[in-house]
């Protein structure tokens, strides 16, 4: 069964081979080799070939005679053909050649015309490419890179496609990307040069801008500053580079690079030099660079359509403002020269006004200036402290002598002073105060002017300026001048005359505070009675100084009195004097003379001060003499010693009655000695019966005698009496006196005990 199928398959394949085109026989043959029984198929194929060969042979034998006859005919035709070729064909060819010369020439002309037309057409497309490439080379040499990019774009997109596939076109096409990279790199190099240029010229640009605002503060000169910045810096590299990167599709890359580089430059510009605070020029360079930086950015903002935007510039300014304020706070804190601080303030105002003209907010700078105002005030106080000390040290503490009307007007114009009585007096005469008063008053006005200078151009209202000046002046009075006056009062070797003059001076300065208020109102145009206006309470400074000087006078007088009292050398065991009058002690006479001389200087003092000083001195003398009597070191006192002390007290009372200082009514000054007087009268007159009988009554003659004091003194006399009994000649009299003393002592103790109960 299998052999029959194989035979049928072989037969089919043979038929396909016989009927299929030679080019398509491959699949058929593959089926033979893919199948089985190859040998059997080959045998069948050989048999079929032999069969066809026999059929071909039969056909050839059948047509052989006809083929021979055809060959014979052809041989005959060849002979005839040779004859035709030699004669007629040659002749015809000659005629044709002769007649075809014109046609041939015409054909050649037409070919040439066609070639010329083709050449012209090709050249028409190539010449623009060559011309444009030549123009490109010229633009590159001239560094006109933005037009060169436009030329490259036209060459690439229009001209080269029309020119065709020539070798020079392919070379040009290959060079175009390289030229673009060259243009991009060159533009970036020029931008770097530009960035370096504006870094160098920022100082000059800022200086020019600030100068113009300083000269014309009423006008916004930003446009002229921009033109100036163009003169100083060529901005064309920025524009070119921006256009080039835009054309190249790299605008974002360019914008990011530009902003990044400018941020770096901003950080450098905002970094102050370590010694910037030493001179104003250091601050000026710092501000010039910052102004120059932002003038350039503002110019780029308005001329490049988006290279930088307002948000970017404002972000830079916010960063700059915080760093500027921090730097100024740090460096200005080192300054101790008010003139430098004032110049710096003016420079900051100019800096702020310049940048405000470009639309930058500068309120933080003015807030910082108000902070610096406090520092400026402290520096002023330190300077005026030195000035006041110098005035104090140089003052002679003597009334000012004036010899002419001109001199008189000169001094009265320096400080407010009116005294109709003094004006009536002839020259020469003396002003009551010393040089200290006009000098201090002038310095107070100078201080106010200095405060006013700082307040200028800070955009403050008149009320704010007035309030600021008044507060600063109050500080000057209550702190600086007050300390200086205390220094004048407490310094070594200050005498009573100097203290008296200090009181007189401070009295006049206190009276001048009203004029000082008017002076401030005049320069600030704010009436002193304005609601909520700060008042000058510095008058208390002069009152306090005067009171301190008064207290110092009282203390100094008492100290001087103590020096005289230290010379007191009482003989506490002195015998009772005879009929002769006792003389006052030498030390007391000298003391009284000193007081008379001193109080004569007090004539220019306010009456109350002189009276208080005189009363204080008398009380101190009385108290000191009382202490001498009651001194525990003095254990025994004789009646003779009491009589000597009584004489000295009478000398003091005589001094008090003479009225060493005007203004006391009646015997008021004598009251200072009343305690001592009554005690001495009680003992010298031995009026114990009256004392003991009237004690405690308002009308008591010895109302000021304290029983404790009387008891202490009496016990000292008892000791004296006991000692004298050993040598007494009249024993009975002494014994009676001793008994009397003992009795009085006992009664005094009972009196004390009763009142204590």
Buried (B, 14 or more C-beta within 10 A) or exposed (E): EEEEEBBEBBEEBBEBBEEBEEEEEEEBEEEBEEEEBEEEBEEBBEEBEEEEEEEEEEEEEEEEEEEEEEEEEEEEEEEEEEEEEEEEEEEEEEEEEEEEEEEEEEEEEEEEEEEEEEEEEEEEBBEBBBEBBEBBEEBBEEEBBBBBBBBBEBBBEEBBEEBEEBEEBEEBEEBBEEBBEBBBEBBBEBBBEBBEBBBEBBBBBBBBBBBBBBEEBEEBBBEBBBEBBBEBBBBEBBBBBBBBBBBBEBBEEBBEBBBEBBEEBBEEBBEBEEEBBBEBEBBBBBBBBBBBBBBBBBBBBEEBEEBBBEEBBEEBBEBBBEBBBEBBEEBBEEBEEBEBBBBBBBBBBBBBBBBBBBBBEBEBBBEBBBEBBEBBBBBBBEBBBEBBBEBBEEBEBEBBEBEEEEBBEEBBEBBBBEEEEBEEEEEEBBBBBBBBBBBBBEBBBEBBEBBBBBBEBBEBEEBBBBBBBBBBBBBBBBBBBBBBBBBBBEEEEBEBEBBBBBBBBBBBBBBBBEEBBEBBBEBBEBEBEEEEBBEBEBBBBBEBBBEBBBBBBBEBBBEBBEEBBEEBEBEBEBEEEEEEEBEBBEBBBEBBEBBEEBBEBBEBBBEEBBBBBBBBBBBBBBBBBBEBBBEEEBEBBBBBBBBBBBBBBBBBBEBBEEEBBEEBEEEEBBBBBBBBBBBBBBBBEEEBEEBBEBBEEEEBBBBBBEBEBBBBBBBBBBEBBEEBEEEBEEEEEBEEBBEEBEEBBEBBEEBBEEEEE
